[in-house]
Amino acid sequence: MAKEKLIEVTNLKQYFPVKKSSWFQKEQLYVKANDGISIHINKGETYGLVGESGCGKSTLGRVILQLYPQTQGNTVYYGRTIYEYQPQYVERVLKNLDKEIAKYKKAVEKAKTDTNSVNNFPADDADRLFHQIARLTGGLFYASDLKAAGDALLEEYHAGCEVAKLAETLDVNNTASRTAYEAAEKKQADCRAKLDKLKEACKSHEGFDKAESLWDQGIDLGMLTREEGRVLRQDLQIIFQDPYSSLNPRMTVGQIISEALVAHKKFKKGSQELEDYIIDIMEKCGLDKYFIHRYPHQFSGGQRQRIGIARALALNPKFIVCDEAVSALDVSIQSQVINLLQDLKEKEDLTYLFISHDLSVVKYISDRIGVMYLGNMVESAPSERIFKNPKHPYTIALLEAIPTTEPDSKELAILEGDIPSPVNPPTGCKFHTRCKHAMDICKAECPRWREVEPEHWVACHLLDNNE
């Protein structure tokens, strides 16, 4: 069975501007926390993200949730469809399709002429715009009559919105309800047939297949308004690294957990229903109900982290970023919290991005693991394969540095050298300054991110000879 994507990230970049050292400094410098990351996270899985401190793991988690506005790239969420959520950008793009594509073409021309751009922003702009438009148009991106294409796509979108609306109140035992839903489904099918006819005229274009493969109903998080993003926060939550500083010391446990519930109007403030719901969430997270009126300073580290987990679960999210959720805890408490996260994942059908620098923890909880180095992904594969058959020299170095209690184990391998500056990273492969296998090509060219075997992605020039 094909796995269902929940999150897809394409060419994601998060750059933080550095204050200029003088008035005479012409070029703006950036801390390149995330530098062109492309990954996907499947529904119901735990995706582990590892790497040394400062590699950009936590930043990636926050950018996916749009806590930081992304500098470049696309982040698409598939937990809801554009028909269900109806974000404003869909109608804006389809009603002005000719202008949007003209904007894309202008970005392409700028990328061709502005070849001296150190940060490659013009090319990134063109790539981002292509993905944004093609996700809504598919192969009709190359239609000769963009006005007709936009009208047909808008008609199909409105029909899909009607189907989604009727699906919420569908009663299969009610003839009128069922008839209305079936009529809306037929209208959408007719609209799609019309789109298929229009696409026939575009199939000869060399870019048709790529654009058509992008056509889906996912929500581009980077295109949402602030209010739309706030409403969608119900689906996307985070458990912060520090279980103490992330909790308001002036609020009780009950107030901390209820804050988002009241803000999203799930319950009325001070109601008995709200208190009963909070107690239920607390018990799921291993917290006694009499804790509800206590303050964060009255708890241990493990209990505080459980409060953070309860707060994240309160809105019944679909995706949770666990940002070093157990790194500040003792080993025995770590195992309790990890087991709790595993149990909640199965019971609540959750999906995790589990960020950690501890490979032994990630191995236990993760279905797939991604390895980051200085803002880039260097390897991604199923958990078992990463540990049995790592491909990238950096991944191998991390695994060799894991402490073990086995009496016949080898001496720990130490990865020599300091991590280069994210403001001025090395050219080519960023790891070449510390890699014992570095070649001349590693210093000159960035290795491409490619699938070397099913579900196993690597960015390394060493694998070029195997093709």
C-alpha positions in Angstrom: 0.0 0.0 0.0 1.2 3.5 -0.8 1.9 5.6 2.2 -0.2 8.7 2.7 1.8 12.0 3.0 0.9 14.4 5.7 3.7 17.0 5.3 5.8 17.7 2.2 8.7 20.2 2.3 10.4 21.3 -1.0 13.6 23.4 -1.2 12.9 24.9 2.2 15.3 27.7 3.2 15.3 29.6 6.5 17.9 32.4 6.5 18.3 34.8 9.4 19.9 38.2 8.5 23.1 39.2 10.3 23.5 42.8 11.4 25.9 44.6 9.1 29.3 45.3 10.6 29.6 48.8 9.0 27.8 51.2 6.8 30.2 50.3 4.0 29.2 46.6 3.9 27.2 46.2 0.7 26.2 42.5 0.8 23.7 41.3 3.4 24.9 38.2 5.2 22.7 35.5 6.6 22.8 32.6 9.0 21.7 29.7 6.7 19.9 27.6 9.3 18.0 25.6 6.7 19.5 25.6 3.2 17.3 23.8 0.6 15.7 20.9 2.5 13.3 18.6 0.7 11.6 15.8 2.8 8.1 14.3 3.4 6.5 12.9 6.5 3.9 10.2 6.1 0.7 10.0 8.1 0.9 8.0 11.3 4.7 7.7 11.3 7.4 9.2 13.6 10.1 10.9 11.5 13.3 11.2 13.6 15.6 14.1 12.9 19.2 14.0 14.1 22.4 16.0 13.8 24.9 17.9 15.9 23.9 21.0 17.8 23.5 24.0 15.6 22.7 22.0 12.4 19.2 23.6 12.1 17.0 20.8 13.4 14.8 22.9 15.8 14.6 25.7 13.2 13.2 23.2 10.6 10.5 22.1 13.1 9.5 25.6 13.7 9.5 26.6 10.1 7.3 23.6 9.2 4.8 25.0 11.7 5.3 28.5 10.3 6.4 29.8 13.7 9.2 31.3 11.6 8.1 32.6 8.1 10.1 30.6 5.6 12.6 32.5 3.5 12.1 30.2 0.5 10.5 27.0 -0.5 7.1 25.3 -0.1 5.6 23.5 2.9 2.4 21.6 2.1 0.0 20.1 4.6 -2.3 17.2 3.6 -4.3 16.8 6.8 -7.0 18.8 5.2 -7.8 19.6 1.6 -8.1 23.1 0.0 -11.8 22.2 -0.5 -12.3 21.7 3.2 -10.2 24.6 4.4 -10.8 27.1 1.5 -7.7 29.3 2.0 -7.9 32.7 0.4 -4.9 32.2 -1.9 -6.7 29.5 -4.1 -9.3 31.9 -5.5 -6.7 34.7 -5.8 -4.3 32.6 -7.9 -7.0 31.0 -10.1 -8.8 34.3 -10.8 -5.6 36.0 -11.8 -3.8 33.0 -13.4 -2.4 34.9 -16.3 -0.8 37.5 -13.9 0.5 34.8 -11.6 2.2 32.9 -14.4 3.6 36.3 -15.8 5.1 36.8 -12.3 6.7 33.4 -12.5 8.1 34.1 -16.0 9.5 37.4 -14.8 11.2 35.5 -11.9 12.7 33.0 -14.4 14.2 35.8 -16.5 15.6 37.5 -13.4 17.2 34.3 -12.4 18.9 34.0 -15.8 20.3 37.6 -15.6 21.1 37.8 -11.9 23.8 35.1 -11.9 25.9 36.8 -9.3 23.4 36.3 -6.5 25.3 34.6 -3.7 22.1 33.4 -2.0 20.4 32.3 -5.3 17.1 34.0 -4.3 15.9 34.8 -7.9 16.1 31.1 -8.8 14.4 30.2 -5.6 11.6 32.7 -6.2 11.0 31.1 -9.6 11.0 27.5 -8.1 8.6 28.5 -5.3 6.2 30.3 -7.6 6.1 27.3 -10.0 5.3 24.9 -7.2 2.6 27.2 -5.8 0.8 27.6 -9.1 1.3 24.1 -10.4 -0.3 22.6 -7.2 -3.5 24.4 -8.2 -3.3 24.0 -12.0 -1.4 20.9 -12.8 -0.7 20.6 -16.5 -2.9 23.7 -17.3 0.1 25.7 -16.1 1.0 25.6 -19.8 -2.5 26.3 -21.2 -2.6 28.7 -24.2 -5.8 30.3 -22.9 -5.0 31.0 -19.3 -8.3 32.8 -18.7 -10.4 29.8 -19.8 -8.1 27.5 -17.8 -8.5 29.6 -14.7 -12.3 29.7 -15.0 -12.4 25.9 -15.4 -10.2 25.3 -12.4 -12.2 27.7 -10.3 -15.4 26.0 -11.3 -13.9 22.6 -10.2 -12.7 24.2 -7.0 -16.1 25.5 -6.1 -17.7 22.2 -6.9 -15.1 20.5 -4.6 -15.9 22.9 -1.8 -19.6 22.1 -2.1 -18.8 18.4 -1.8 -16.7 19.0 1.3 -19.4 21.1 2.9 -22.1 18.5 2.3 -19.8 15.7 3.5 -19.7 17.3 6.9 -23.5 16.9 7.4 -24.0 13.8 5.2 -26.6 11.4 6.5 -26.6 8.3 4.3 -30.0 7.3 5.7 -31.5 10.6 4.7 -32.6 10.5 1.0 -32.4 14.3 0.6 -29.0 14.6 2.2 -27.6 11.7 0.1 -29.1 13.0 -3.1 -27.6 16.5 -2.6 -24.2 15.0 -1.9 -24.3 12.7 -5.0 -25.4 15.6 -7.2 -22.4 17.7 -5.9 -20.0 14.8 -6.5 -21.3 14.4 -10.1 -20.9 18.1 -10.7 -17.3 17.9 -9.6 -16.7 14.8 -11.7 -18.1 16.7 -14.8 -15.7 19.7 -14.0 -12.8 17.3 -13.8 -13.7 15.8 -17.2 -13.7 19.3 -18.6 -10.2 19.9 -17.1 -9.0 16.6 -18.7 -10.1 17.8 -22.1 -8.3 21.2 -21.6 -5.1 19.3 -20.5 -5.0 17.3 -23.7 -3.9 20.4 -25.6 -1.0 20.9 -23.1 0.5 17.4 -23.1 3.0 18.2 -25.8 4.8 20.7 -23.5 8.0 19.3 -22.0 7.1 20.6 -18.6 3.6 19.1 -18.6 4.4 15.9 -16.7 6.2 17.7 -13.9 3.4 20.3 -13.4 0.7 17.6 -13.6 2.5 15.5 -10.9 2.3 18.5 -8.5 -1.5 18.9 -8.9 -3.1 18.0 -5.5 -5.4 19.4 -2.9 -2.8 20.0 -0.1 -2.6 23.3 1.8 0.5 25.4 1.2 1.2 26.7 4.7 3.5 29.5 3.5 0.6 31.1 1.5 -1.9 31.3 4.4 -2.8 34.6 6.0 -1.9 35.0 9.7 -5.5 34.3 10.8 -5.7 31.2 8.6 -2.5 29.9 10.0 -3.8 30.6 13.5 -6.9 28.6 12.9 -4.9 25.7 11.4 -2.8 25.6 14.6 -5.3 23.2 15.9 -3.9 20.5 13.6 -0.2 21.4 14.1 1.3 21.5 17.6 4.8 21.5 19.2 6.3 20.1 22.4 9.2 22.4 23.4 12.7 21.3 24.5 12.7 23.0 27.9 9.8 21.6 30.0 10.0 24.5 32.5 10.6 27.8 30.5 7.9 26.8 28.0 5.3 26.9 30.7 3.9 30.1 32.1 4.9 30.2 35.8 1.9 32.4 36.6 -0.7 29.9 35.3 -1.9 26.7 36.8 -1.8 23.4 34.9 -5.5 23.7 34.2 -5.1 27.2 32.8 -2.0 26.2 30.7 -3.9 23.3 29.0 -7.2 25.2 28.6 -5.7 28.4 27.1 -5.7 27.1 23.5 -9.1 25.4 24.0 -10.7 28.7 25.0 -8.9 30.7 22.3 -10.2 28.3 19.6 -13.7 28.4 21.2 -13.8 24.7 21.8 -15.1 25.3 25.3 -16.5 28.1 27.3 -14.0 29.5 29.9 -14.7 28.2 33.4 -17.3 25.6 32.3 -17.5 22.2 33.9 -17.2 20.6 30.4 -13.8 22.3 30.0 -12.6 21.1 33.4 -13.7 17.5 32.7 -12.0 17.6 29.3 -8.7 18.9 30.9 -8.8 16.2 33.5 -9.3 13.5 30.8 -6.3 14.9 28.9 -4.2 15.0 32.0 -5.0 11.4 32.9 -4.0 10.3 29.4 -0.7 11.9 29.9 -0.1 10.3 33.3 -1.0 13.4 35.5 -3.3 13.0 38.5 -6.4 15.2 38.4 -5.6 17.0 41.6 -2.6 18.6 39.8 -5.0 20.8 37.9 -4.6 23.7 40.3 -0.9 23.5 40.8 1.8 25.7 39.3 4.8 24.5 37.1 7.4 25.1 39.8 5.6 22.5 41.9 6.5 19.6 39.5 9.5 17.6 38.5 11.1 17.8 35.1 9.3 14.7 33.8 5.9 15.9 35.1 6.5 19.3 33.5 7.1 17.6 30.2 3.9 15.7 30.6 2.1 19.0 31.0 3.7 20.2 27.8 2.5 17.0 26.1 -1.0 17.5 27.5 -1.1 21.1 26.2 -0.1 19.9 22.7 -2.7 17.2 22.7 -5.6 19.3 24.0 -6.6 20.5 20.5 -6.6 17.0 19.1 -3.8 17.7 16.6 -2.8 15.6 13.6 0.9 16.5 13.6 3.3 17.3 16.6 6.9 18.5 16.5 8.7 17.0 19.4 11.6 19.4 19.8 14.2 17.6 21.9 11.3 16.6 24.1 13.4 14.3 26.3 16.9 15.8 26.2 16.5 17.7 29.5 15.3 14.6 31.4 17.0 11.8 33.3 17.4 8.5 31.5 14.7 6.8 33.5 12.2 9.7 32.9 13.2 9.8 29.3 11.9 6.2 28.8 8.7 7.0 30.6 8.0 10.0 28.3 9.0 8.2 25.1 6.7 5.3 26.0 3.9 7.8 26.7 4.5 9.4 23.3 4.4 6.0 21.6 1.1 5.1 23.4 -0.5 8.4 22.5 0.6 8.0 18.9 -1.3 4.7 18.6 -4.4 5.8 20.5 -4.8 9.2 19.0 -3.5 8.4 15.4 -0.7 11.1 15.7 2.2 11.9 13.4 5.5 13.1 15.0 8.6 14.9 13.8 10.9 13.8 16.6 14.0 16.0 16.9 16.9 14.8 18.9 20.7 14.6 19.0 20.6 11.2 20.7 20.6 8.5 18.1 19.8 5.7 20.6 16.5 7.5 21.5 15.7 8.2 17.8 16.3 4.5 16.9 13.7 3.4 19.5 10.9 5.7 18.5 11.3 6.5 14.8 10.0 4.8 11.7 12.3 6.8 9.4 15.3 8.9 10.3 16.7 12.0 8.6 20.3 13.2 9.2 21.1 16.9 9.0 24.4 18.7 8.7 24.9 22.5 8.7 21.4 23.2 7.4 21.2 20.4 4.8 19.8 16.9 4.8 22.5 14.4 4.0 20.6 11.1 4.5 17.1 9.8 5.0 16.0 6.2 5.3 13.9 3.8 7.4 15.3 3.6 10.9 16.5 0.0 10.7 18.4 0.7 7.4 20.1 3.8 8.8 21.7 1.7 11.6 22.4 -1.4 9.5 23.6 0.2 6.2 24.4 4.0 6.5 25.6 5.5 3.3 26.8 9.0 4.1 30.2 9.5 5.9 28.6 11.9 8.4 25.9 9.4 9.3 28.6 6.7 9.8 30.6 9.0 12.0 27.6 9.7 14.2 26.9 6.0 14.6 30.5 5.3 15.4 30.4 7.9 18.2 27.5 6.2 20.1 28.7 5.0 23.5 28.1 1.3 24.3 28.5 -1.0 27.3 29.6 -4.0 25.3 33.0 -5.3 26.6 34.3 -6.1 23.1 33.2 -2.9 21.5 35.6 -0.7 19.5 37.0 2.5 20.8 34.7 5.4 20.1 35.5 7.2 16.8 35.7 10.9 17.2 34.6 13.2 14.4 37.4 15.7 14.1 37.2 19.4 13.3 34.7 22.1 14.1 31.4 22.7 12.4 32.0 25.5 9.8 30.1 28.8 10.2 26.5 28.8 8.9 27.1 32.4 7.8 29.9 31.4 5.4 29.6 27.7 4.8 32.2 25.8 2.7 31.5 25.6 -1.1 30.4 22.3 -2.6 29.6 19.6 0.0 29.5 21.3 3.4 30.9 18.2 5.1 34.0 18.0 3.0 36.1 20.0 5.5 35.7 17.1 8.1 35.2 14.1 5.8 38.1 11.6 5.4 36.7 10.6 2.0 36.6 14.1 0.5 37.5 14.4 -3.2 38.1 17.4 -5.4 34.5 17.3 -6.6 33.3 17.6 -3.0 34.9 21.0 -2.7 33.5 22.3 -6.0 30.0 20.9 -6.4 27.0 20.3 -4.1 26.0 16.7 -4.1 22.5 16.1 -5.4 19.8 14.7 -3.1 18.7 11.4 -4.8 17.1 8.1 -4.0 19.8 5.4 -4.0 17.4 2.6 -3.1 13.6 2.6 -2.2 13.0 5.1 0.6 16.7 5.7 1.0 17.9 9.2 0.1 21.5 10.4 0.2 23.5 13.5 -0.8 27.1 12.3 -1.4 29.5 12.3 -4.3 30.9 8.9 -3.1 27.8 7.2 -4.5 28.4 8.7 -8.0 30.6 5.8 -9.0 27.9 3.3 -8.2 25.6 4.6 -10.9 
